């Protein structure tokens, strides 16, 4: 089953909105008329289920079956739905099945697990390894939340035992973290209150926590009695006395022994946050301790967390789901099948999935992916492959990288596995080692050897994950596994390679080889767990580390992209698009998300550098000289080093607003603040000079001083003057390329998505820069203005983004008027002839006699020769037949026969989309 059979065709175009406490249901309701006028069919919402208080993104959900009260009430949500329906629109929800937020005092399921341990009805919901190799973690869960060593925090008195008079419960508290005390231990606490609480202590002691079938009911009853009794001053005073006896005195370590013994008797171990990397025993979202993995493959959990979502779907409030982090799930295919089976109405399902350029989306019952593949396919159309060698030489000369990207990625994967995700690797190695011990032919593999072999295989893995299932491994899965094993063997220093034969059998499910007696269920479970680890390793190493170490062309360092892949031809783009039209015509196509590394227009501007390596080299030489005095020395090293400074100039080029002048002191200051935050994040993500876990304060301070000095608009600055001149020379050309990118997104097969605010120019940096507040007022005003704007006005005032908004509105209007043409029309590349043929991307789409032609320029720096007008020469498009056409942007009516000169098509506007019906005479051909 593929995107051809998703069963839902009413989604024309989506608009991504990020909900949080500063952008609520009420705010979105007020925005609906604007979005309807723009031509949006569906709002594509970030998670709206209850998240941790203060969440800025919504992915730390604590209750899947309740709307987030910080973004509105049930009534507020219903008002939003009513407004959408009144404007003929719908809603797509971002759903998070992989994990929940577990930090603090918010998640009732997690708190119940902490209180009851493995006896909690929710214990199986979380992916906890209750049989950890450490004896002090057997049957316990590690909680790495402390800001220092456990002993230091304990003896400082920062862990405090408290009584909750509303619940009748005891908990240990550290900051805002609550650790419920097990009912097994209430007797010990109450006995510390003396004779006044002796009766309560005996009642609690009488509970057989292990055997009583009604133990939870009895515990709840006794807690209610404590609530009622605590109103008695004598009882309250006795409880206070009991708590005081668990409170130590600073300077007297032995006084904390009672509290320590109590904590050691719990189903959890409180620990220093740095312990997590090596010892945490629950699956996390990447390496974020506050996001605990869920076992959504359990039928009862699947039903539980989807209750609200399915109710909203069944009553018509929601038409689609975006599945977050599909690669984190135990069995993604089974999950998608269950979603489709469970929904009583046609449901548009897309999955967040990062694909390598040689990888195909698995044939799941979904409409497609969220569009990271398109982000990079369309970007590469604006990267000149002929500039690769020169850009590589320039990067080597200026930044002196001593490793290839392959070497960097390998080192980053090893670093992530050995540091950030060491605990996950240890658990995985233990599972594989236990499996090998079950068969005499493989029992001599050591645990350390198994860990090292798994590290080598995962370091060589060419994709995020495979999808081996109970049905076995597919051809693609086998190819990726074989590739990784072959490369791992080459890197293996030991003479004995048999451990890789064992891994091959487990990872592919091939139990008919040398070890036919391996336990099939255990083997499959190990293979599926392996798949849940490779994805986080790839994501953290590739996107969040290597991308911040290698900067040959920063535009290519994008989610779903590959810095080694330097541009594609128009023919290659056509092929990829035809593949999408054939297999996934309802997949989402986007150019920006909340997770992309920079704004869509910043990315295209940076791509221009591939066309002008010599000029880029000259400017770099000048800037390095001008800013030499701004560098500093820290611990014998120059800050910033060349590689980081190379990153800085590219980031600055992409982020500079088109209307910012060097004498705009306030504007330069705002830009500088953005760049300061970005550069600190970049070096921390790179994990070389600094990191999130070990910030290098001296290095970061020197880097901040450099950025602040370079972007100081309060004084005369030759650098700012010169850099502004360079930006100005590229700004209009990059805007033309951005319009081409936009037209392609809105016309190729697929459902186009606009990230909030992206209908105007987007030169944002990575989050949090791209998640800031949007000025909806200026967008509303400009939308009214572009309804009847002249092309002259667009050309003269393009810097404010009205030109982009104009193109967006016109094409979304066209999608609304011709829904079948866009959703079901074919995709036919058009032949382009002439000297400049490589600078045009042109295609036609047809359905039931209706047609459109799209023609947009690419590689525009060479096309425009750095000037104001393009040089198309005699370049022509070969047309599919005679028709009467209307230009969507200029309004011209024309007849084209056989071929047309590109210079004629693009004379009045830099991009062209034509709509046509079969020619019936009466019009004149374009002269």
Buried (B, 14 or more C-beta within 10 A) or exposed (E): EBBBEBBBBBBBBBBBBBBBBEBBBBBBBBBBEBBBBBBBBBBBBBBBBBBBBEBBBBBBBBBBBEBBEBBBEEEBBBBBBEBBBEBEBBBBBBBBBBBBBBBBBBBEBBBBBBBBBEBBEBBBBBBBBBEBBEEEBEEBBBBBBBEEEBEEBBBEBBBEBBBBBEBBBBBBBBEEBBBBBBBBBBBBBBBBBBEBBEEBBEBBBEBEBEEEEEBBEBBBEBBEEBBEBBEEEEBBEBBEBBBEBBBBEEEEEEBBEBBBEBBEEBBBBBBBBBBBBBBBBBBBBBBBBBBBBBBBBEEEBBEBBBEBBBEBBEEEBBBBBBBBBBBBBBBBBBBBBBBBEBBEEBBBBBBBBBBBBEBEBBEBBBBBBBBBBBBBBBBBBBBBBBBBEBBBEBBEEBBEBEEEBEEBBBBBBBBBBBBBBBBBBBBBBBBBBBBBBBBEBBEEBEBEBBBBBBBBBBBBBBBBBBBBBEEEBBEBBBBBBEBBBEBBBEEBEEEEEEBBBBBBBBBBBBBEEBBEEBEEEBBBBBBBBBBBBBBBBBBBBBBBBBBBBBBBBBBBBBBBBBBBBBBBBBEBBBEBBBEBBBBBBBBBBBBBBBBBBBBBBBBBBBBBBBBBBEBBBEBBEBBBEBBEEBBBEBEEEBBBBBBBBBBBBBBBBBBBBBBBBBEBEEBBBBBBBBBBBBBBBBBBBBBBBBBEBEEBEEBBBBBBBBBBBBBBBEEEBEBBEBBBEBBEBBBBBBBBBBBBBBBBBBBBBBBBBBBBBBBBBBBBBBBBBBBEEBEBEBBBEBBEBBEEBEBEBBEEBBBBBBBBBBBBBBBBBBBBEBBEBBBBBBBBBBEBEBEBBBBBBBBBBBBEEBBBBBBBBBBBBBBBEBEEEBBBEEBBBEBBEBBBBBBBBBEBEBBBEEEBBBBBBBBBBBBBBBBBEEBEEEBEEBE
